[in-house]
Amino acid sequence: METLMIHHPSPMPPLRTSRWFNTPEPITLDSLRGRVVVVHAFQMLCPGCVAHGLPQAVRLREAFPEDQLAVIGLHTVFEHHEVMGAEALKAFIHEYRLSFPIGVDEADPNQPLPRTMATWKLQGTPSLVVLDRQGRLRLKHFGRLDDLPLGAMLGQLLEQPIAPETFVDEDRDGAGTCTGGTCGALNPWQGCRDKPFDLPAGRYLG
């Protein structure tokens, strides 16, 4: 397993969304400054999202004070667009009793990938993005991430600002095998990739 270290002192690019649920007004990253932010990118038909990503987001929302940690869902649809529209998502949120804010990643008419997913260079779903209180990227992870190391990292970020402006781009080997619009159902822990490719893997270095 290789680790890709990237120095990125600038804030993340903005969210590009077309609709929001569970919030009275659209959310921007700027409005969340001062809080640690966790963004869970998911798709309704992604087994790994339903089995792991979304339940983890619910646990995070319950475990940390809302005024210190913001938990955001981002519905990033890059396959099966015709069956994962906003109304279907509304019913999904109701049935799974998801209470944290969820944005719909803005569609790009020129490509299958929605705009935030493309701009943030997310590899698939589930993807987890963590920003510090200054809005700087601290972790980007594709696939399953255990609660214990994630909780330890968030606790560190909540205690004090992280001085080194460093993050790693993380992809767990074998975490996702979905290609050509097929989401891997053989293993519910698998993620769904937008296309087959290999990137170095890594881990957060606090």
URWOLIN-V545342 format. One record per residue. N is the residue number from 0. RES is the residue in one small letter. BURIAL is # if it has 9 or more other ideal C-beta (glycine too) atoms within 8 Angstrom, else .. Layout:
BEGIN
N;RES;BURIAL  N;RES;BURIAL
END
This chain:
BEGIN
0;m;.  1;e;.  2;t;#  3;l;#  4;m;.  5;i;.  6;h;.  7;h;#  8;p;.  9;s;.  10;p;.  11;m;#  12;p;.  13;p;.  14;l;#  15;r;#  16;t;#  17;s;.  18;r;.  19;w;#  20;f;#  21;n;#  22;t;.  23;p;.  24;e;.  25;p;.  26;i;#  27;t;.  28;l;#  29;d;.  30;s;.  31;l;#  32;r;#  33;g;.  34;r;#  35;v;#  36;v;#  37;v;#  38;v;#  39;h;#  40;a;#  41;f;#  42;q;#  43;m;#  44;l;.  45;c;#  46;p;#  47;g;#  48;c;#  49;v;#  50;a;#  51;h;#  52;g;#  53;l;#  54;p;.  55;q;#  56;a;#  57;v;#  58;r;#  59;l;#  60;r;#  61;e;.  62;a;.  63;f;#  64;p;.  65;e;.  66;d;.  67;q;.  68;l;#  69;a;#  70;v;#  71;i;#  72;g;#  73;l;#  74;h;#  75;t;#  76;v;#  77;f;#  78;e;#  79;h;#  80;h;#  81;e;.  82;v;.  83;m;#  84;g;.  85;a;.  86;e;.  87;a;#  88;l;#  89;k;#  90;a;.  91;f;#  92;i;#  93;h;.  94;e;.  95;y;.  96;r;.  97;l;#  98;s;.  99;f;#  100;p;#  101;i;#  102;g;#  103;v;#  104;d;#  105;e;#  106;a;#  107;d;#  108;p;.  109;n;.  110;q;.  111;p;.  112;l;#  113;p;#  114;r;#  115;t;#  116;m;#  117;a;#  118;t;.  119;w;#  120;k;.  121;l;#  122;q;#  123;g;#  124;t;#  125;p;#  126;s;#  127;l;#  128;v;#  129;v;#  130;l;#  131;d;#  132;r;#  133;q;.  134;g;#  135;r;#  136;l;#  137;r;#  138;l;#  139;k;#  140;h;#  141;f;#  142;g;#  143;r;#  144;l;#  145;d;.  146;d;.  147;l;.  148;p;#  149;l;#  150;g;#  151;a;.  152;m;#  153;l;#  154;g;.  155;q;#  156;l;#  157;l;#  158;e;.  159;q;.  160;p;.  161;i;#  162;a;.  163;p;.  164;e;.  165;t;#  166;f;#  167;v;#  168;d;#  169;e;#  170;d;#  171;r;#  172;d;.  173;g;.  174;a;#  175;g;#  176;t;.  177;c;#  178;t;.  179;g;.  180;g;.  181;t;.  182;c;#  183;g;#  184;a;.  185;l;.  186;n;.  187;p;#  188;w;#  189;q;#  190;g;#  191;c;#  192;r;#  193;d;#  194;k;.  195;p;.  196;f;.  197;d;.  198;l;.  199;p;.  200;a;#  201;g;#  202;r;.  203;y;#  204;l;.  205;g;.
END
